[in-house]
Amino acid sequence: MAPTFRSTLITLALLVAFATPTAAGYVWYRDHDQDGFGDPGYTAYGIYPPVGYVENGEDCDDYNPEAYPGAFDVPCNGIDEDCSGGDATASVNGVPDADGDGYGDRSATPTAFACMLASGYVPTSLATDCNDGDASIHPGAVETCDQIDNDCNASIDEDCASSGVGRLPLGVLALSPPVPNPVHGTARLFFGLPSQAAVRVIVFDVQGHPVRTLVDAILSAGIHSADWDRRNDRSSLVASGMYFVRLEALGRTIAVRVAVVQ
């Protein structure tokens, strides 16, 4: 319904009543974002407000219709929506992640931060690390069958298959260190296959030169073993020092170290 002459007069009277009088008339403030609050930096004078101007000059951001005195200030977004002079803050709790594996120390007391966690901390929802000094130990880690709870599920070496003197996880490609290590005579190592695969197990020296091929065959899924008697492919004893045993299967490579002493 179109405003009546009487209602228009009442509206103008109210605007004049609350406007600030000056020698040049009343002060009006531009309301660019039309939130009802004007920009104190843009003024006009007169008995009546120009189009787009209001009598209130308390807007702190006249280009943001969500920012004006009394608006809800969303915490931690870097915007002063309520024109209070700063952004609202919110408390967020975190725990240290000393080993940087993305999981926090589950025994740590949470620390409160304003808006953002400090470097080296994770949310308390990730406070599930049972050993925050070892990045290989955390929830979801592969259980490597080493008498340690690698995956922090309160069970040790679950789902591991016994393989002579070694233990390997089932259903994954895995390689155990040779036993004994260092080796004086013959060393035995175990490896596991999740499925049938072409397999190569090769001994390399520290320069990366192949020394001895222990396995080169297609093997079924399961636990297998190979022995190394410290000899190269020419049946000569190798020199003392550090060597690497490498398992190649299913497009992946796993290596372990072995020391040879005479």
Secondary structure, DSSP 8 states (H G I E B T S, - for coil): ----HHHHHHHHHHHHHHSEEETTEEEEEE-TT-SS--EEEEEEEESS--TTEES----S-TT-TT-STT----TTSS--TT-SSS----EEEEEE-TT-SS--BTTS--EEEESS--TTEEEGGG--BS-TT-TT-STT----SSSS-TTSSS-SSTTEEEETTEEEETTS-EE---BSSSBSS-EEEEEEESS-EEEEEEEEETTS-EEEEEEEEEE-SEEEEEEE-SB-TTS-B--SEEEEEEEEETTEEEEEEEEE--
